[in-house]
């Protein structure tokens, strides 16, 4: 898998402008590839809601990053993480800590990261813009690559269930982003090189909870949605933002 060097999307912010967005990718393999052979800081690494069920199935981002990375230091404020840290692989450790302030995180690191991953994190933060600006201020993190992923406000499944007066939002989500709002965040944070890539829907937790015909129905629905996402990338499940610090 190869990825182009980050550029800057050219947007006029007019309602009917065409957005030059690429085809979707598989989120976890795509991010893991960017981390291969690198020293990685993994923010919000636990995936507390389902990490134990996902472990060993190729669906826990932290685990998949650790398979190819040189070294991984995770940080998560979950109470599941013991005071001494949680060793998840010979080359990977998750320690308990606050992920909100990048400068504070950088001051306590035991490695110098080449890649910083914040998977499905910024939608949980009270101030995503302040969070991103923190990376700009940190001298220790300068020269690394920041990789964010977050759900898409215009995702196809949100549109479909909205027709049924439903909304798929986790109780800890404080905001939800679109392609243009992510571009705006990058601009206002002061970044000059970034790339936004959509990613496919994967209903992993729903699939694991089902059995028999219901499980097959979940997989069939996922494939139909993936086809529409490929045809119309702005309806993809979420976005990966790669930023050069």
DOKEPA-467505 format. One record per residue: x, y, z of N, C-alpha, C in turn. Coordinates in steps of 0.2 Angstrom, whole numbers, padded with zeros to 4 digits, always signed. Example, Ala and Ser with C-alpha at 12.3 -4.5 7.8 and 13.67 -1.06 7.14 Angstrom:
<recs>
+0066-0028+0039+0062-0022+0039+0066-0016+0039 +0064-0011+0035+0068-0005+0036+0064+0000+0039 
</recs>
This chain:
<recs>
+0004-0006+0000+0000+0000+0000+0004+0006+0000 +0003+0011-0004+0007+0017-0004+0002+0023-0003 +0004+0028-0001+0000+0034+0000+0004+0040-0002 +0000+0045-0005+0004+0051-0008+0006+0056-0002 +0011+0060-0004+0013+0065+0001+0007+0070+0003 +0006+0072+0009+0001+0076+0011+0001+0083+0007 -0004+0085+0005-0005+0092+0001-0009+0096+0005 -0013+0101+0002-0018+0105+0005-0024+0105+0001 -0030+0103+0003-0036+0103-0001-0037+0111-0003 -0039+0112-0009-0041+0118-0012-0048+0119-0011 -0051+0123-0007-0058+0124-0006-0060+0131-0006 -0066+0132-0009-0068+0139-0009-0074+0140-0004 -0076+0134-0001-0082+0134+0004-0088+0137+0001 -0089+0136-0006-0096+0137-0009-0100+0131-0008 -0107+0131-0008-0111+0125-0007-0110+0120-0012 -0109+0122-0018-0110+0117-0024-0103+0116-0027 -0097+0118-0024-0091+0116-0026-0090+0109-0026 -0086+0106-0031-0084+0099-0031-0078+0098-0027 -0079+0093-0022-0073+0091-0018-0069+0086-0020 -0063+0087-0021-0058+0082-0024-0056+0077-0019 -0060+0072-0017-0059+0067-0012-0058+0060-0015 -0053+0057-0012-0051+0050-0015-0056+0045-0013 -0055+0039-0016-0059+0033-0014-0057+0031-0007 -0062+0028-0003-0061+0026+0004-0056+0020+0004 -0053+0020+0010-0048+0015+0012-0051+0011+0018 -0048+0005+0020-0049+0002+0026-0045+0005+0032 -0048+0008+0037-0045+0012+0042-0039+0009+0045 -0040+0003+0048-0035+0000+0052-0029-0002+0048 -0030-0006+0043-0024-0007+0039-0020-0001+0036 -0024+0004+0034-0021+0010+0032-0017+0014+0037 -0019+0014+0043-0015+0018+0048-0010+0013+0050 -0011+0007+0051-0005+0002+0053+0001+0003+0048 -0001+0003+0042+0004+0004+0036+0008+0010+0037 +0005+0016+0039+0009+0022+0040+0013+0022+0046 +0012+0017+0051+0016+0016+0057+0021+0011+0056 +0021+0007+0051+0026+0001+0050+0033+0004+0050 +0037+0000+0055+0044+0002+0055+0046+0008+0059 +0041+0012+0062+0041+0018+0065+0040+0018+0073 +0043+0023+0076+0041+0024+0083+0035+0028+0084 +0030+0025+0088+0023+0027+0087+0021+0029+0094 +0017+0035+0094+0014+0037+0100+0006+0036+0099 +0003+0032+0102-0004+0030+0101-0009+0033+0106 -0012+0039+0105-0017+0042+0110-0024+0039+0110 -0026+0038+0116-0033+0035+0116-0032+0028+0114 -0027+0024+0116-0026+0018+0113-0030+0012+0115 -0034+0013+0121-0037+0007+0124-0043+0005+0120 -0047+0009+0116-0053+0007+0114-0057+0003+0119 -0059+0007+0124-0061+0004+0131-0068+0000+0130 -0072+0002+0125-0078-0001+0124-0078-0008+0122 -0073-0010+0118-0073-0017+0115-0066-0020+0114 -0061-0017+0117-0054-0019+0115-0053-0027+0117 -0056-0029+0122-0055-0036+0124-0058-0041+0118 -0064-0039+0116-0067-0043+0111-0064-0042+0104 -0060-0037+0103-0057-0036+0096-0050-0039+0096 -0047-0040+0102-0040-0042+0102-0040-0049+0099 -0035-0049+0094-0033-0056+0091-0037-0056+0084 -0042-0052+0083-0046-0052+0077-0044-0047+0072 -0039-0043+0072-0037-0038+0067-0041-0032+0067 -0045-0031+0073-0050-0025+0073-0048-0020+0079 -0043-0022+0083-0041-0017+0088-0035-0013+0085 -0036-0006+0084-0031-0002+0080-0024-0002+0084 -0024-0002+0090-0017-0002+0094-0013-0008+0093 -0017-0014+0093-0014-0020+0092-0011-0021+0085 -0015-0019+0080-0012-0019+0073-0007-0014+0072 -0007-0009+0075-0001-0004+0074+0005-0008+0077 +0005-0011+0083+0010-0014+0086+0013-0020+0082 +0010-0023+0078+0012-0029+0074+0018-0026+0069 +0017-0020+0067+0023-0018+0062+0027-0013+0064 +0025-0009+0070+0029-0003+0072+0035-0006+0076 +0040-0001+0076+0046-0003+0079+0045-0002+0087 +0041+0003+0089+0040+0003+0096+0034+0008+0097 +0029+0006+0102+0023+0009+0102+0022+0011+0110 +0021+0018+0111+0019+0020+0118+0012+0023+0117 +0007+0019+0121+0000+0022+0121-0001+0026+0127 -0006+0030+0126-0008+0035+0132-0015+0034+0132 -0018+0033+0138-0026+0033+0138-0028+0034+0145 -0033+0038+0146-0035+0040+0153-0040+0035+0156 -0041+0029+0153-0045+0024+0155-0043+0021+0162 -0048+0020+0166-0046+0016+0173-0044+0009+0172 -0046+0006+0166-0044-0001+0164-0036-0001+0164 -0033+0004+0163-0025+0004+0162-0022+0005+0170 -0019+0000+0172-0016+0000+0179-0011+0005+0179 -0009+0007+0186-0004+0012+0187+0002+0011+0184 +0004+0005+0184+0011+0003+0181+0011+0003+0173 +0005+0003+0170+0004+0003+0163+0002-0004+0161 +0000-0005+0155-0002-0011+0152+0002-0013+0146 +0006-0019+0147+0010-0021+0142+0006-0025+0137 +0005-0023+0131+0001-0026+0126+0005-0030+0121 +0011-0029+0120+0015-0033+0116+0023-0032+0118 +0027-0036+0116+0034-0035+0118+0037-0028+0116 +0034-0025+0111+0036-0018+0108+0031-0013+0110 +0026-0014+0114+0020-0009+0115+0018-0009+0122 +0017-0003+0125+0015-0002+0132+0010+0004+0132 +0004+0003+0135-0001+0008+0136+0000+0010+0143 +0001+0017+0144+0001+0020+0151-0005+0024+0152 -0007+0025+0158-0012+0030+0160-0010+0037+0160 -0014+0041+0156-0012+0048+0156-0018+0052+0152 -0017+0059+0153-0022+0063+0150-0020+0064+0142 -0024+0063+0138-0023+0064+0131-0025+0071+0128 -0027+0075+0132-0030+0082+0130-0024+0087+0128 -0019+0087+0131-0013+0092+0131-0007+0089+0127 -0006+0090+0121+0000+0087+0118+0007+0089+0121 +0007+0095+0123+0013+0097+0126+0015+0094+0132 +0010+0092+0136+0011+0089+0143+0012+0081+0141 +0009+0079+0136+0011+0072+0134+0018+0071+0132 +0020+0076+0128+0027+0076+0125+0032+0076+0131 +0031+0079+0136+0035+0080+0142+0036+0074+0145 +0032+0069+0145+0032+0063+0149+0034+0057+0145 +0035+0058+0138+0036+0052+0134+0043+0049+0135 +0043+0042+0134+0049+0038+0134+0052+0037+0128 +0049+0039+0122+0052+0038+0115+0051+0045+0112 +0054+0046+0106+0053+0051+0102+0049+0049+0096 +0043+0051+0095+0038+0048+0090+0040+0050+0083 +0039+0046+0079+0039+0047+0072+0032+0048+0069 +0028+0044+0072+0021+0045+0070+0016+0045+0076 +0012+0050+0076+0007+0051+0082+0000+0049+0080 -0003+0044+0083-0010+0042+0081-0015+0044+0086 -0020+0047+0083-0026+0048+0088-0032+0045+0084 -0033+0039+0085-0039+0035+0082-0045+0036+0085 -0050+0039+0082-0057+0040+0084-0057+0044+0091 -0053+0049+0091-0052+0053+0097-0055+0060+0097 -0054+0064+0092-0055+0071+0093-0063+0072+0093 -0067+0068+0091-0074+0069+0092-0076+0068+0100 -0072+0066+0104-0073+0065+0111-0070+0071+0115 -0067+0076+0112-0063+0081+0115-0068+0088+0116 -0067+0091+0121-0071+0098+0122-0068+0103+0117 -0062+0103+0115-0059+0108+0111-0054+0105+0106 -0057+0102+0101-0052+0099+0095-0047+0104+0093 -0049+0110+0092-0045+0115+0089-0039+0117+0093 -0040+0117+0100-0035+0118+0105-0030+0112+0105 -0033+0106+0104-0029+0100+0104-0024+0100+0098 -0027+0102+0093-0022+0102+0087-0017+0108+0087 -0019+0113+0090-0014+0119+0091-0008+0117+0096 -0010+0112+0100-0005+0110+0105+0001+0106+0101 -0001+0103+0096+0005+0099+0092+0009+0104+0089 +0006+0110+0087+0010+0115+0083+0015+0118+0088 +0013+0119+0095+0018+0122+0100+0023+0117+0102 +0022+0111+0102+0027+0106+0105+0033+0105+0100 +0039+0107+0103+0045+0106+0099+0047+0099+0099 +0046+0095+0104+0048+0088+0104+0044+0084+0099 +0038+0086+0097+0034+0083+0092+0035+0085+0085 +0039+0091+0084+0040+0093+0078+0044+0088+0073 +0041+0088+0067+0045+0084+0062+0041+0077+0062 +0037+0075+0066+0033+0069+0066+0027+0070+0062 +0023+0064+0061+0017+0064+0057+0011+0063+0062 +0006+0067+0062+0000+0066+0066-0005+0063+0061 -0008+0057+0064-0013+0053+0060-0019+0053+0064 -0025+0057+0062-0031+0057+0065-0036+0053+0062 -0041+0050+0065-0047+0047+0062-0053+0049+0066 -0058+0050+0062-0065+0052+0066-0071+0051+0061 -0076+0050+0064-0082+0048+0060-0084+0054+0056 -0088+0053+0051-0090+0058+0046-0098+0060+0047 -0099+0066+0047-0106+0069+0049-0111+0067+0043 -0108+0066+0037-0112+0065+0031-0112+0058+0029 -0110+0053+0034-0110+0046+0032-0116+0043+0030 -0116+0039+0025-0122+0036+0022-0127+0033+0028 -0124+0029+0032-0128+0026+0037-0132+0031+0042 -0128+0037+0043-0132+0042+0047-0138+0045+0043 -0137+0046+0036-0142+0048+0032-0148+0043+0032 -0146+0037+0031-0152+0032+0030-0156+0031+0037 -0152+0031+0043-0156+0030+0049-0160+0036+0051 -0157+0042+0048-0160+0048+0050-0167+0049+0047 -0168+0045+0041-0175+0045+0038-0180+0041+0043 -0177+0037+0047-0181+0033+0052-0181+0037+0059 -0179+0043+0059-0179+0047+0065-0174+0044+0070 -0168+0041+0068-0163+0038+0072-0157+0042+0071 -0152+0041+0076-0146+0044+0075-0141+0040+0079 -0135+0038+0075-0130+0034+0078-0124+0038+0081 -0125+0039+0087-0120+0044+0090-0118+0041+0097 -0112+0040+0099-0110+0037+0106-0111+0043+0111 -0113+0041+0117-0114+0046+0122-0108+0050+0124 -0102+0048+0122-0096+0052+0124-0094+0057+0118 -0098+0057+0112-0096+0061+0107-0099+0068+0108 -0094+0073+0107-0096+0080+0108-0097+0084+0102 -0094+0081+0096-0094+0084+0090-0093+0079+0084 -0095+0081+0078-0094+0076+0073-0093+0081+0067 -0088+0078+0063-0085+0082+0058-0087+0080+0050 -0086+0085+0046-0086+0084+0039-0079+0085+0036 -0079+0084+0029-0073+0085+0025-0071+0092+0026 -0075+0097+0025-0073+0104+0025-0072+0106+0032 -0075+0104+0038-0074+0106+0044-0067+0103+0047 -0065+0098+0044-0058+0095+0046-0053+0099+0042 -0054+0101+0036-0050+0106+0033-0049+0112+0036 -0055+0115+0039-0055+0121+0043-0051+0121+0049 -0051+0115+0053-0047+0114+0059-0040+0114+0057 -0038+0111+0052-0031+0110+0050-0028+0117+0048 -0032+0121+0045-0030+0128+0043-0029+0132+0049 -0035+0132+0053-0034+0137+0059-0029+0135+0064 -0027+0128+0064-0022+0126+0069-0015+0128+0066 -0015+0130+0060-0009+0133+0057-0004+0128+0054 -0007+0122+0052-0004+0117+0048-0004+0119+0041 +0002+0117+0037+0003+0119+0030+0003+0113+0026 +0003+0107+0028+0003+0101+0024-0001+0095+0027 -0007+0094+0024-0011+0088+0027-0015+0085+0021 -0018+0079+0022-0021+0075+0018-0027+0072+0021 -0033+0072+0018-0039+0069+0021-0041+0064+0017 -0042+0058+0020-0044+0052+0016-0050+0048+0019 -0055+0047+0015-0061+0044+0018-0060+0036+0020 -0063+0034+0025-0063+0026+0026-0069+0023+0026 -0069+0016+0024-0075+0012+0024-0079+0011+0031 -0085+0010+0031-0089+0008+0036-0087+0000+0038 -0086-0001+0044-0085-0008+0047-0089-0009+0053 -0094-0013+0053-0099-0014+0058-0097-0020+0062 -0090-0019+0065-0087-0025+0068-0091-0027+0075 -0092-0022+0079-0096-0024+0085-0103-0027+0084 -0106-0024+0080-0113-0026+0078-0113-0033+0075 -0108-0035+0071-0107-0041+0068-0105-0046+0073 -0101-0044+0078-0099-0049+0083-0105-0051+0088 -0109-0046+0089-0115-0048+0094-0120-0052+0091 -0120-0053+0084-0126-0057+0081-0124-0064+0079 -0129-0068+0078-0127-0075+0076-0132-0077+0070 -0130-0082+0067-0134-0085+0061-0136-0080+0056 -0142-0080+0054-0144-0075+0048-0143-0068+0050 -0144-0066+0056-0143-0059+0058-0136-0057+0057 -0131-0061+0058-0124-0059+0057-0123-0059+0049 -0126-0063+0045-0125-0063+0038-0129-0056+0035 -0134-0054+0038-0137-0048+0036-0133-0042+0038 -0130-0042+0043-0125-0036+0045-0120-0036+0040 -0117-0041+0038-0111-0042+0033-0114-0039+0026 -0120-0042+0024-0122-0040+0018-0124-0032+0018 -0127-0029+0023-0128-0022+0023-0121-0018+0023 -0116-0021+0026-0110-0017+0026-0107-0017+0019 -0108-0023+0015-0105-0023+0008-0109-0018+0004 -0115-0017+0005-0119-0013+0001-0117-0006+0002 -0116-0004+0008-0114+0003+0010-0107+0004+0008 -0103-0001+0008-0096+0000+0005-0096+0002-0002 -0101-0001-0006-0101+0000-0013-0103+0007-0014 -0108+0010-0010-0110+0017-0011-0105+0021-0009 -0101+0020-0004-0096+0024-0001-0090+0024-0007 -0089+0019-0010-0084+0019-0016-0086+0024-0021 -0093+0023-0023-0096+0028-0028-0096+0035-0026 -0098+0036-0020-0099+0043-0017-0094+0044-0011 -0088+0045-0011-0084+0045-0005-0086+0050+0000 -0089+0055-0001-0091+0060+0004-0096+0057+0009 -0099+0051+0007-0104+0048+0011-0100+0042+0015 -0094+0042+0015-0090+0037+0019-0091+0037+0026 -0089+0032+0030-0091+0032+0037-0087+0037+0041 -0080+0038+0039-0076+0043+0042-0070+0045+0038 -0066+0049+0041-0060+0052+0038-0054+0050+0042 -0048+0049+0038-0042+0049+0041-0038+0056+0039 -0035+0059+0044-0032+0066+0042-0024+0065+0044 -0020+0065+0039-0013+0064+0040-0010+0071+0039 -0006+0073+0045-0004+0080+0045+0004+0080+0047 +0008+0083+0043+0015+0084+0044+0016+0090+0049 +0019+0088+0055+0020+0093+0060+0027+0097+0059 
</recs>
